Amino acid sequence: MGNPRYSNGYRRRRERERWRHMRADCYICHRPIDYELKAPHPYSFVVDETIALARGGTLTHDNSGPAHRWCNAIKGTHSLAWARERVAQLIAQGKAPQRTEPTQSGPIRCSDWFGGGE
C-alpha cells in the first residue's frame, strides 16, 4: 500500500480548497491565518489531520482543520489537545516565529541604504 498522502491527491486538494474557501482561523492556536502567504512561511496555510494518518486517521473533512504551517509542525502526530497546549506555551514564552507584516512606509530609496537624507 502506498502513502495515503499521495495516493489520493484529488481528495487532499478538495479538502485544502474547502478550508481555504471558509477562511477559518487556525484550529490549533485560534489565530487568523493569512491565506495569501506561501510555503515555507511559518504562518502559511496548511490542512492538518486531527488524527494523524500515521495513527489511523483519514483524509476527510471531519478529521481535518486549517492550521498555520508552524502550528502543524509542532503538532506532528500528537493529539490536538496536546498541540494546543504546547503552542500556547511556546507563544507565551516568546518562542513562536515572528510575524512579518508588510510595511506601509512606501518604496525604499537608494539614499536610505547609505543613511543619506532627501
DSSP file (Angstrom, degrees, kcal/mol; ACC not computed):
  #  RESIDUE AA STRUCTURE BP1 BP2  ACC     N-H-->O    O-->H-N    N-H-->O    O-->H-N    TCO  KAPPA ALPHA  PHI   PSI    X-CA   Y-CA   Z-CA
    1    1 A M              0   0    0      0, 0.0     2,-0.0     0, 0.0     0, 0.0   0.000 360.0 360.0 360.0 137.5    0.0    0.0    0.0
    2    2 A G        -     0   0    0      1,-0.2     5,-0.0     2,-0.0     3,-0.0  -0.126 360.0 -67.5 -82.9-178.5    1.3    3.5   -0.9
    3    3 A N    >>  -     0   0    0      1,-0.2     4,-1.8     2,-0.0     3,-1.4  -0.589  39.7-144.3 -70.9 121.6    1.5    6.6    1.1
    4    4 A P  H 3> S+     0   0    0      0, 0.0     4,-0.7     0, 0.0    -1,-0.2   0.726  96.1  67.1 -63.9 -20.1   -2.1    7.8    1.7
    5    5 A R  H 34 S+     0   0    0      1,-0.2     7,-0.1     2,-0.1    -2,-0.0   0.844 115.7  25.3 -65.6 -31.7   -1.0   11.4    1.4
    6    6 A Y  H X4 S+     0   0    0     -3,-1.4     3,-0.7     1,-0.1    -1,-0.2   0.606 104.9  76.9-108.7 -15.6   -0.2   10.9   -2.3
    7    7 A S  H 3< S+     0   0    0     -4,-1.8     2,-0.2     1,-0.3    -2,-0.1   0.762 108.1  30.4 -71.5 -23.0   -2.5    8.1   -3.3
    8    8 A N  T 3X  +     0   0    0     -4,-0.7     4,-1.7     1,-0.1    -1,-0.3  -0.569  65.6 160.3-134.6  72.4   -5.5   10.4   -3.4
    9    9 A G  H <> S+     0   0    0     -3,-0.7     4,-2.7     1,-0.2     5,-0.2   0.816  74.1  61.9 -61.9 -31.8   -4.3   13.8   -4.4
   10   10 A Y  H  > S+     0   0    0      2,-0.2     4,-2.5     1,-0.2    -1,-0.2   0.938 104.5  46.7 -60.7 -47.3   -7.8   14.8   -5.5
   11   11 A R  H  > S+     0   0    0     -3,-0.3     4,-2.4     1,-0.2    -1,-0.2   0.907 113.1  49.4 -62.5 -42.5   -9.2   14.3   -2.0
   12   12 A R  H  X S+     0   0    0     -4,-1.7     4,-2.3     2,-0.2    -1,-0.2   0.925 112.6  46.9 -63.6 -45.0   -6.4   16.3   -0.4
   13   13 A R  H  X S+     0   0    0     -4,-2.7     4,-2.5     2,-0.2    -2,-0.2   0.896 110.9  53.0 -63.7 -39.8   -6.7   19.2   -2.9
   14   14 A R  H  X S+     0   0    0     -4,-2.5     4,-2.3    -5,-0.2    -2,-0.2   0.929 110.7  46.0 -61.9 -46.3  -10.5   19.2   -2.4
   15   15 A E  H  X S+     0   0    0     -4,-2.4     4,-2.4     2,-0.2     5,-0.2   0.906 111.3  53.0 -63.8 -40.6  -10.1   19.5    1.4
   16   16 A R  H  X S+     0   0    0     -4,-2.3     4,-2.5     1,-0.2    -2,-0.2   0.924 111.6  45.3 -59.8 -45.1   -7.5   22.2    1.0
   17   17 A E  H  X S+     0   0    0     -4,-2.5     4,-2.4     2,-0.2    -1,-0.2   0.861 110.1  54.7 -70.0 -35.1   -9.8   24.2   -1.2
   18   18 A R  H  X S+     0   0    0     -4,-2.3     4,-1.5     2,-0.2    -2,-0.2   0.946 113.4  41.6 -61.1 -47.7  -12.8   23.7    1.2
   19   19 A W  H  X>S+     0   0    0     -4,-2.4     4,-1.2     2,-0.2     5,-0.7   0.900 113.2  53.3 -67.7 -40.0  -10.8   25.0    4.1
   20   20 A R  H  <5S+     0   0    0     -4,-2.5     3,-0.5    -5,-0.2    -1,-0.2   0.913 108.4  50.9 -60.4 -41.9   -9.3   27.9    2.1
   21   21 A H  H  <5S+     0   0    0     -4,-2.4    -1,-0.2     1,-0.2    -2,-0.2   0.847 107.2  53.6 -64.4 -34.7  -12.8   28.9    1.0
   22   22 A M  H  <5S-     0   0    0     -4,-1.5    -1,-0.2    -5,-0.2    -2,-0.2   0.741  90.6-152.1 -73.7 -23.7  -14.0   29.0    4.6
   23   23 A R  T  <5 +     0   0    0     -4,-1.2    10,-0.1    -3,-0.5    -3,-0.1   0.854  31.2 171.9  54.1  39.4  -11.1   31.3    5.6
   24   24 A A      < -     0   0    0     -5,-0.7     9,-0.3     1,-0.1    -1,-0.1  -0.314  34.6-102.0 -76.2 160.6  -11.3   29.9    9.2
   25   25 A D        -     0   0    0      1,-0.2     2,-0.2     7,-0.1    -1,-0.1  -0.304  55.0 -73.8 -72.3 164.9   -8.7   30.7   11.9
   26   26 A C     >  -     0   0    0      5,-2.8     4,-1.7     1,-0.2    41,-0.3  -0.434  38.7-146.9 -60.1 128.0   -6.0   28.1   12.8
   27   27 A Y  T  4 S+     0   0    0     39,-3.0    -1,-0.2    -2,-0.2    40,-0.1   0.486  93.8  50.3 -82.0   0.3   -7.7   25.4   14.7
   28   28 A I  T  4 S+     0   0    0     38,-0.3    -1,-0.2     3,-0.1    39,-0.1   0.854 128.6  14.4 -96.9 -55.5   -4.6   24.8   16.9
   29   29 A C  T  4 S-     0   0    0      2,-0.2    -2,-0.2    58,-0.1    38,-0.1   0.570  92.1-132.3 -99.1  -9.8   -3.8   28.4   18.1
   30   30 A H     <  +     0   0    0     -4,-1.7    -3,-0.1     1,-0.2    -5,-0.1   0.693  62.7 129.2  66.5  21.9   -7.1   30.0   17.2
   31   31 A R        -     0   0    0      1,-0.1    -5,-2.8    -5,-0.1    -1,-0.2  -0.723  67.7 -85.7-102.6 157.7   -5.3   33.0   15.5
   32   32 A P        -     0   0    0      0, 0.0     2,-0.5     0, 0.0    -7,-0.1  -0.232  37.1-138.7 -61.8 148.9   -6.1   34.2   12.0
   33   33 A I        -     0   0    0     -9,-0.3     2,-1.0   -10,-0.1    11,-0.1  -0.922   7.3-137.6-107.2 132.4   -4.4   32.6    9.0
   34   34 A D    >   -     0   0    0      9,-0.7     3,-1.4    -2,-0.5    11,-0.3  -0.802  17.5-166.7 -87.1 102.0   -3.1   34.8    6.2
   35   35 A Y  T 3  S+     0   0    0     -2,-1.0    -1,-0.1     1,-0.3     9,-0.1   0.528  80.4  64.1 -71.7  -5.0   -4.3   32.6    3.2
   36   36 A E  T 3  S+     0   0    0      2,-0.1    -1,-0.3     8,-0.0     8,-0.1   0.649  77.6 102.9 -91.3 -16.9   -2.1   34.6    0.8
   37   37 A L    <   -     0   0    0     -3,-1.4     8,-0.5     6,-0.2     2,-0.3  -0.395  64.8-141.0 -67.0 143.2    1.2   33.6    2.4
   38   38 A K    >   -     0   0    0      6,-0.1     3,-2.1    -2,-0.1     6,-0.1  -0.742  31.5 -63.0-105.2 152.7    3.1   30.9    0.6
   39   39 A A  T 3  S+     0   0    0      1,-0.3    -1,-0.1    -2,-0.3     6,-0.0  -0.414 113.2  36.6 -61.6 143.9    5.1   28.0    1.9
   40   40 A P  T 3  S+     0   0    0      0, 0.0    -1,-0.3     0, 0.0    -3,-0.0  -0.859  85.8 114.8 -98.1  24.7    7.6   27.8    3.6
   41   41 A H    X   -     0   0    0     -3,-2.1     3,-2.1     1,-0.2    28,-0.3  -0.328  69.7-130.2 -56.2 132.9    6.4   30.8    5.6
   42   42 A P  T 3  S+     0   0    0      0, 0.0    28,-3.1     0, 0.0    29,-0.4   0.725 105.9  46.9 -62.5 -21.0    5.7   29.6    9.2
   43   43 A Y  T 3  S+     0   0    0     26,-0.2    -9,-0.7    25,-0.2    -6,-0.2   0.215  85.8 120.1-105.3  15.4    2.2   31.2    9.2
   44   44 A S  S <  S-     0   0    0     -3,-2.1    25,-1.9    -6,-0.1     2,-0.3  -0.351  72.0 -91.0 -73.5 162.8    1.1   30.0    5.8
   45   45 A F  E     +A   68   0A   0     -8,-0.5     2,-0.3   -11,-0.3    23,-0.2  -0.557  49.5 161.9 -81.8 133.1   -2.0   27.8    5.5
   46   46 A V  E     -A   67   0A   0     21,-2.4    21,-2.5    -2,-0.3     2,-0.5  -0.951  37.1-119.1-137.9 160.7   -1.9   24.0    5.6
   47   47 A V  E     -A   66   0A   0     -2,-0.3     2,-0.4    19,-0.2   -31,-0.1  -0.907  29.9-159.6-101.0 128.2   -4.5   21.4    6.3
   48   48 A D  E     -A   65   0A   0     17,-2.9    17,-1.9    -2,-0.5     2,-0.6  -0.848  16.0-130.2-107.3 142.7   -3.9   19.2    9.3
   49   49 A E  E     -A   64   0A   0     -2,-0.4    15,-0.3    15,-0.2     3,-0.1  -0.833  12.9-147.7 -88.5 123.2   -5.4   15.8   10.0
   50   50 A T  S    S+     0   0    0     13,-1.8     2,-0.7    -2,-0.6    30,-0.2   0.947  97.5  34.9 -56.9 -52.3   -6.8   15.9   13.6
   51   51 A I  S    S-     0   0    0     12,-0.4    -1,-0.3     7,-0.2    28,-0.1  -0.934 108.9-118.5-100.1 113.9   -5.9   12.2   14.0
   52   52 A A    > > -     0   0    0     -2,-0.7     5,-2.4    26,-0.2     3,-1.6  -0.104   9.6-124.1 -55.3 145.5   -2.7   11.8   12.0
   53   53 A L  G > 5S+     0   0    0      1,-0.3     3,-1.7     3,-0.2    -1,-0.1   0.861 114.0  60.9 -56.6 -35.6   -2.7    9.5    9.0
   54   54 A A  G 3 5S+     0   0    0      1,-0.3    -1,-0.3     2,-0.1    -2,-0.1   0.710 105.2  48.6 -65.2 -19.4    0.2    7.7   10.7
   55   55 A R  G < 5S-     0   0    0     -3,-1.6    -1,-0.3     0, 0.0    -2,-0.2   0.180 134.0 -85.6-106.1  15.3   -2.1    6.9   13.6
   56   56 A G  T < 5S+     0   0    0     -3,-1.7    -3,-0.2     1,-0.2    -2,-0.1   0.528  79.4 146.9  97.0   6.6   -5.0    5.6   11.5
   57   57 A G      < -     0   0    0     -5,-2.4     2,-0.3     1,-0.1    -1,-0.2  -0.191  38.4-129.9 -69.3 167.9   -6.7    8.9   10.7
   58   58 A T        -     0   0    0     -7,-0.1     2,-1.5     2,-0.1    -7,-0.2  -0.793  18.4-110.7-119.6 161.3   -8.5    9.5    7.4
   59   59 A L  S    S+     0   0    0     -2,-0.3     2,-0.3   -10,-0.1     5,-0.1  -0.593  72.6 125.6 -88.7  73.6   -8.4   12.2    4.7
   60   60 A T  S >  S-     0   0    0     -2,-1.5     3,-0.8     1,-0.1    -2,-0.1  -0.877  73.0-114.5-128.8 162.1  -11.9   13.5    5.5
   61   61 A H  G >  S+     0   0    0     -2,-0.3     3,-1.3     1,-0.2    -1,-0.1   0.866 116.2  56.4 -63.2 -36.3  -13.3   17.0    6.3
   62   62 A D  G 3  S+     0   0    0      1,-0.3    -1,-0.2   -13,-0.0    -3,-0.0   0.708 109.1  46.9 -69.0 -19.6  -14.3   15.7    9.8
   63   63 A N  G <  S+     0   0    0     -3,-0.8   -13,-1.8   -13,-0.1   -12,-0.4   0.008 107.8  66.6-110.7  26.8  -10.8   14.7   10.5
   64   64 A S  E <   +A   49   0A   0     -3,-1.3   -15,-0.2   -15,-0.3   -17,-0.0  -0.937  50.3 178.0-143.3 165.6   -9.1   17.9    9.3
   65   65 A G  E     -A   48   0A   0    -17,-1.9   -17,-2.9    -2,-0.3     2,-0.2  -0.981  37.0 -92.5-162.4 157.7   -8.7   21.5   10.1
   66   66 A P  E     +A   47   0A   0      0, 0.0   -39,-3.0     0, 0.0     2,-0.3  -0.532  50.6 167.5 -76.3 140.8   -6.9   24.7    8.9
   67   67 A A  E     -A   46   0A   0    -21,-2.5   -21,-2.4   -41,-0.3     2,-0.2  -0.979  39.8-102.9-148.2 158.6   -3.6   25.4   10.6
   68   68 A H  E  >  -A   45   0A   0     -2,-0.3     4,-2.5   -23,-0.2     5,-0.2  -0.576  38.5-118.7 -74.0 149.1   -0.5   27.5   10.3
   69   69 A R  H  > S+     0   0    0    -25,-1.9     4,-2.0   -28,-0.3   -26,-0.2   0.896 115.2  49.8 -56.2 -41.8    2.5   25.6    9.0
   70   70 A W  H  > S+     0   0    0    -28,-3.1     4,-2.1     2,-0.2    -1,-0.2   0.930 110.4  48.2 -65.8 -46.1    4.3   26.2   12.3
   71   71 A C  H  > S+     0   0    0    -29,-0.4     4,-2.3     1,-0.2    -2,-0.2   0.905 112.2  50.4 -60.7 -41.2    1.4   25.1   14.5
   72   72 A N  H  X S+     0   0    0     -4,-2.5     4,-2.5     1,-0.2    -1,-0.2   0.882 108.1  52.4 -64.6 -38.9    1.1   21.9   12.3
   73   73 A A  H  < S+     0   0    0     -4,-2.0    -1,-0.2    -5,-0.2    -2,-0.2   0.889 109.8  48.9 -65.6 -38.2    4.8   21.2   12.6
   74   74 A I  H  < S+     0   0    0     -4,-2.1    -2,-0.2     1,-0.2    -1,-0.2   0.921 111.7  50.1 -64.8 -43.1    4.6   21.5   16.4
   75   75 A K  H >< S+     0   0    0     -4,-2.3     3,-2.8    -5,-0.2    -2,-0.2   0.924  75.8 154.8 -63.4 -46.0    1.5   19.1   16.5
   76   76 A G  T 3< S-     0   0    0     -4,-2.5    -1,-0.2     1,-0.3    -2,-0.1  -0.330  80.8 -25.2  53.6-125.1    3.1   16.4   14.3
   77   77 A T  T 3  S+     0   0    0     -3,-0.1    -1,-0.3   -25,-0.1   -25,-0.2   0.234 112.1 113.8-102.5  12.4    1.4   13.2   15.2
   78   78 A H  S <  S-     0   0    0     -3,-2.8   -26,-0.2     1,-0.1     2,-0.0  -0.214  77.0 -84.3 -74.7 171.8    0.4   14.4   18.7
   79   79 A S     >  -     0   0    0      1,-0.1     4,-2.3   -28,-0.1     5,-0.2  -0.333  33.6-116.0 -73.1 159.7   -3.2   15.0   19.8
   80   80 A L  H  > S+     0   0    0      2,-0.2     4,-2.6     1,-0.2     5,-0.2   0.893 116.5  53.0 -63.1 -40.8   -5.0   18.2   19.1
   81   81 A A  H  > S+     0   0    0      2,-0.2     4,-2.0     1,-0.2    -1,-0.2   0.917 109.8  47.9 -61.8 -43.8   -5.3   19.0   22.8
   82   82 A W  H  > S+     0   0    0      1,-0.2     4,-2.6     2,-0.2    -1,-0.2   0.924 112.5  49.5 -62.3 -44.3   -1.6   18.4   23.3
   83   83 A A  H  X S+     0   0    0     -4,-2.3     4,-3.0     1,-0.2     5,-0.3   0.903 108.5  52.0 -64.0 -42.3   -0.7   20.7   20.4
   84   84 A R  H  X S+     0   0    0     -4,-2.6     4,-2.0     1,-0.2    -1,-0.2   0.919 113.1  45.1 -60.6 -43.0   -3.0   23.5   21.5
   85   85 A E  H  X S+     0   0    0     -4,-2.0     4,-2.1    -5,-0.2    -2,-0.2   0.925 115.2  47.0 -65.9 -45.0   -1.3   23.4   25.0
   86   86 A R  H  X S+     0   0    0     -4,-2.6     4,-2.5     2,-0.2    -2,-0.2   0.912 112.4  48.5 -66.0 -44.1    2.2   23.2   23.6
   87   87 A V  H  X S+     0   0    0     -4,-3.0     4,-2.5     1,-0.2    -1,-0.2   0.912 110.7  51.7 -63.6 -42.1    1.7   26.0   21.0
   88   88 A A  H  X S+     0   0    0     -4,-2.0     4,-2.4    -5,-0.3    -1,-0.2   0.901 110.2  50.0 -60.3 -41.0    0.1   28.3   23.7
   89   89 A Q  H  X S+     0   0    0     -4,-2.1     4,-2.0     2,-0.2    -2,-0.2   0.937 111.4  47.5 -62.0 -47.2    3.2   27.6   25.9
   90   90 A L  H  <>S+     0   0    0     -4,-2.5     5,-3.0     1,-0.2     6,-0.5   0.885 112.5  49.0 -64.1 -39.2    5.6   28.5   23.1
   91   91 A I  H ><5S+     0   0    0     -4,-2.5     3,-1.5     4,-0.2     5,-0.2   0.935 111.1  50.1 -64.5 -45.3    3.7   31.6   22.2
   92   92 A A  H 3<5S+     0   0    0     -4,-2.4    -2,-0.2     1,-0.3    -1,-0.2   0.829 110.2  50.9 -61.8 -32.9    3.7   32.7   25.9
   93   93 A Q  T 3<5S-     0   0    0     -4,-2.0    -1,-0.3    -5,-0.2    -2,-0.2   0.454 116.2-115.7 -83.9  -0.9    7.4   32.1   26.1
   94   94 A G  T < 5S+     0   0    0     -3,-1.5    -3,-0.2    -4,-0.3    -2,-0.1   0.737  81.0 123.9  74.0  23.1    8.0   34.2   23.0
   95   95 A K      < +     0   0    0     -5,-3.0    -4,-0.2    -6,-0.2    -5,-0.1   0.328  37.5 107.6 -99.8   7.3    9.3   31.2   21.1
   96   96 A A  S    S-     0   0    0     -6,-0.5     3,-0.1    -5,-0.2    -9,-0.0  -0.537  83.9 -92.5 -79.2 151.3    6.9   31.5   18.2
   97   97 A P        -     0   0    0      0, 0.0     2,-0.2     0, 0.0    -1,-0.1  -0.309  48.6-102.6 -59.5 147.3    8.2   32.7   14.8
   98   98 A Q        -     0   0    0     -3,-0.1     2,-0.4     1,-0.1    -3,-0.0  -0.511  29.7-126.2 -73.2 137.4    7.9   36.4   14.4
   99   99 A R        -     0   0    0     -2,-0.2     2,-0.7    -3,-0.1    -1,-0.1  -0.694  19.1-149.2 -80.5 134.4    5.1   37.6   12.1
  100  100 A T        -     0   0    0     -2,-0.4     3,-0.0     3,-0.0    -1,-0.0  -0.925  13.0-164.4-109.0 113.8    6.4   39.9    9.4
  101  101 A E        -     0   0    0     -2,-0.7     2,-0.1     1,-0.1    -2,-0.0  -0.703  30.0-100.4 -95.1 146.5    3.8   42.4    8.4
  102  102 A P        -     0   0    0      0, 0.0     2,-0.2     0, 0.0    -1,-0.1  -0.391  41.6-119.0 -62.5 141.5    4.1   44.4    5.2
  103  103 A T        -     0   0    0      1,-0.1     3,-0.2     3,-0.1    -3,-0.0  -0.545  14.0-157.1 -82.8 150.1    5.4   47.8    5.8
  104  104 A Q        +     0   0    0     -2,-0.2    -1,-0.1     1,-0.1     0, 0.0   0.175  67.7 102.6-106.1  13.9    3.3   50.9    4.8
  105  105 A S  S    S-     0   0    0      1,-0.2    -1,-0.1     0, 0.0    -2,-0.0   0.544  81.4-126.5 -80.8  -5.8    6.3   53.2    4.6
  106  106 A G        -     0   0    0     -3,-0.2    -1,-0.2     2,-0.0    -3,-0.1  -0.392  52.6 -15.8  91.5-172.3    6.4   53.2    0.8
  107  107 A P        -     0   0    0      0, 0.0     2,-0.5     0, 0.0    -3,-0.0  -0.258  67.2-114.2 -69.1 153.7    9.3   52.4   -1.6
  108  108 A I        -     0   0    0      2,-0.0     2,-0.3     3,-0.0    -2,-0.0  -0.744  27.2-146.2 -87.6 131.0   12.9   52.2   -0.4
  109  109 A R    >>  -     0   0    0     -2,-0.5     3,-1.6     1,-0.1     4,-0.6  -0.711  20.1-122.3 -94.7 149.8   15.1   54.9   -1.9
  110  110 A C  H >> S+     0   0    0     -2,-0.3     3,-0.8     1,-0.3     4,-0.7   0.798 112.4  64.5 -62.4 -26.5   18.8   54.2   -2.6
  111  111 A S  H 34>S+     0   0    0      1,-0.2     5,-2.2     2,-0.2     3,-0.5   0.779  92.8  63.9 -66.6 -23.9   19.7   57.1   -0.3
  112  112 A D  H X45S+     0   0    0     -3,-1.6     3,-0.7     1,-0.2    -1,-0.2   0.820  94.3  60.6 -66.0 -30.0   18.1   55.1    2.6
  113  113 A W  H <<5S+     0   0    0     -3,-0.8    -1,-0.2    -4,-0.6    -2,-0.2   0.818 112.2  36.0 -67.1 -30.4   20.8   52.4    2.1
  114  114 A F  T 3<5S-     0   0    0     -4,-0.7    -1,-0.2    -3,-0.5    -2,-0.2   0.264 114.1-106.9-111.1  10.2   23.6   54.8    2.9
  115  115 A G  T < 5 +     0   0    0     -3,-0.7    -3,-0.2    -4,-0.3    -4,-0.1   0.650  67.9 151.3  76.5  14.1   22.0   57.0    5.6
  116  116 A G      < -     0   0    0     -5,-2.2    -1,-0.2    -6,-0.2    -2,-0.1  -0.396  39.4-126.4 -77.9 156.9   21.6   59.9    3.2
  117  117 A G              0   0    0     -2,-0.1    -1,-0.1     1,-0.1    -6,-0.0  -0.159 360.0 360.0 -88.4-173.0   18.9   62.5    3.6
  118  118 A E              0   0    0     -2,-0.1    -1,-0.1    -6,-0.0    -2,-0.0   0.460 360.0 360.0 -87.7 360.0   16.4   63.7    1.0
